[in-house]
Amino acid sequence: MSTGRAAASGNLDAVLGRYRTLLGEALLHAIRDARANTPSAADSNEILDEFYGQIEYHHGWRAPDLSPTPWHPGKLIRPTLLLLACEVAAGHRGQEGGSDHGRQAAVQRAIPAALAVEMVHNFSLVHDDIEDGDEERHHQPTLWKLWGVPLAINTGDGIFALARLQLSHLRARGVPAETIIELSARLDATCIELCEGQHLDMRFEGRQDVTVAMYLDMIGRKTAALMDCAARMGSLIGAPENETLSAQLGAFGRALGIGFQLRDDMLGIWSAQALGKTEAGDLRHKKMSLPVISALEDAAPVDRRTLIDIYSQPGPATEAQIATLLEIFERSGARERTRTMLRERCAQARALLDGACANTSATDACAALGVILDFVAAEGI
């Protein structure tokens, strides 16, 4: 990893650590509170404990044998994005709401919404792992690999229900009922987008007629929609009267999300080691990422036929085939086209963030959002 990329990663770690303890304590409490409020016959308790143990396992508190383990969360980008957007929005509310105390009070009000977003993300991961046949996540066996597909589907459904339940706790924290209804509708609409994106992703497999526009539409739903939702929900809690700001921060989240996926697409081919993957891992597994689709659109006919032939063969790509694919990408300009699209999305996100951060007192939160964007936009890929 280059020095610049290491610095960007370190800065991102600091930003994502801003609310990590707060989110972790609230997330574990939410799971265990749901368990405590579920009456059951004594003979059923041990079996139900397994259900909640699986939920805790997926979120990082249990080992595969369901014994307790020190928490190892994911990045928590989405709930962090929600809370930062909430701070930025609260910073627009004048002297009282925009004070440090007012901004932190807004963050506390938003915690259940942040949990809802994180749980929706995790419910989608449980189901994605089943649908994609992925056996590991964060170097741990996936739920379906340990307990089978039926139980994993049910546990994923349970995480989704827990996500929706969190929104009901906003009222006790002082969020107006009409805002809660709007947040609920926004989250539900986003869940439909997530499912649409996953449907497109699965239907794209094995097809050579997928265009760049179709791919961008898919990742806009599957990856970017929840980042849009997170930023928009945070803004609505921080300043419920400022719909323009909410739309602006939502658009920032969507542009950021698309950039995040494009960056991942590039790293999966040219800098996979930075993700802890094998070199050119996405090519080895014949993943239909943007560089591949770009090459299918722009490569010379002979190169396009070679690419299709390699991707049509069963099993992983060989070293020789990977080398051939990399040469095709260079000749077709697929790498530079993907990099250009990444830069364009990040520039769009930068302009939206600058607009949202004008006249807010939450300069620290704006800077933190800028760090996340800098990480996505980092050169050297």
Secondary structure, DSSP 4 states (H G I P E B T S, - for coil): --HHHHHHHHHHHHHHTSSHHHHHHHHHHHHHHHHHT----GGGHHHHHHHHHHHHHHHTSB-TTS-B--------HHHHHHHHHHHHHHTTSHHHHTSHHHHHHHHHHHHHHHHHHHHHHHHHHHHHHHHHT--EETTEE-HHHHH-HHHHHHHHHHHHHHHHHHHGGGGGGT--HHHHHHHHHHHHHHHHHHHHHHHHHHHHTT-S---HHHHHHHHIIIIIHHHHHHHHHHHHHH-TT-HHHHHHHHHHHHHHHHHHHHHHHHHHHH-GGGGT--TTHHHHTT---HHHHHHHHHS-HHHHHHHHHHHHSSSPPPHHHHHHHHHHHHHHTHHHHHHHHHHHHHHHHHHHHHHHHTT-S-HHHHHHHHHHHHHHH-S--
